[in-house]
Amino acid sequence: MRVLVFGGNGQVGRELARASWPAGCATVLLDRAGCDLQDADSVERTVLRLRPDVVVNAAAYTAVDRAEGEPELALIVNRDAPAAMASACDRAGASLIHLSTDYVFDGLKIAGYVEDDPIAPLSVYGRTKAEGEVAVRERLRRHLIIRTSWVFAAHGTNFVRTILRLARERSELQIVCDQRGAPTAARDIARSVASIVGSLMQGRAEWGTFHFSSGEATTWHDFALAIVDFSGKPIQVVPITTEKYRTAARRPPNSLLDCGRIDRHYGIRQPSWRLALSNVIAEIENGAADKGSNCA
């Protein structure tokens, strides 16, 4: 089976590059140089030229606050590019695994969100990702949309790397304590995608929308405490409310995802973010995060 990955140099893409894929699976990873996601025609031509069996879209415009000032660009990358992928997959007879986000919800639900809950994004980023989901569903039956949350890795721009940097520069951090979610390691997402591809190879396909995240709820404040604790940095982490930490984009107060469906259909359990965090911090401290990925 031939798998084409868009976003090969992103957090999840770099983990897909080193994932353990099923036997008989060949992967091609593309970064921005390999395909311009701002050119829908280029995206579609790329899929039709390479003729993969499965396309994995790990690419997105993820700068949540900056998107408020660049809505057109966010829409092109988060809606138009996935739409082109879905159309091309339909023509080529391929399947599409498209990564999405918890930010399609408004966070007002108390319990974890299930896949069929109504979406109500609060930000440009969330809205464009929601429109990307719609575009995929409208164009391709053989799709899997995987929503995840609070992604972190040893590379890229993410909360873990930001906290580690600030811990070296400051003696105190003020971190929001009234937004709940589940940090999810990019490596765990990549493992889940590779596992799903294995199921597709065996003819065990269940199409539609799925949720995948780590299994333990936390807040940004408590996540920061864990990062500081694992890293051994002597720094105080002070809890503050969202009201006291203004950002350009609104965040959902509850980002928890109910991941029962992906477990029932694909046997994928929720991993521990604490275990993943210790591994990521060790990787950062060992300098392995600076190594590049193998993208076309």
Buried (B, 14 or more C-beta within 10 A) or exposed (E): BBBBBBBBBBBBBBBBBEBEBBEEBEBBBBBBEBBEBBBBEBBBBBBBEBEBBBBBBBBBBBBBEBBBEBBEBBBBBBBBBBBBBBBBBBEBEBBBBBBBBBBBBBBEBEEBBBBEBEBBBBBBBBBBBBBBBBBBBEBBEBBBBBBBBBBBBBBBEBBBBBBBEBBEEEEEBBBBBBBBBBBBBBBBBBBBBBBBBBBBBEEEBBBEBBBBBBEEBBBBBBBBBBBBBBBEBEBEBEBBEBEEBEEEBBBBBBBBBBBBBBBEBBEBEBBEBBEBBBBBBEBBBEEEBEEEBEBB
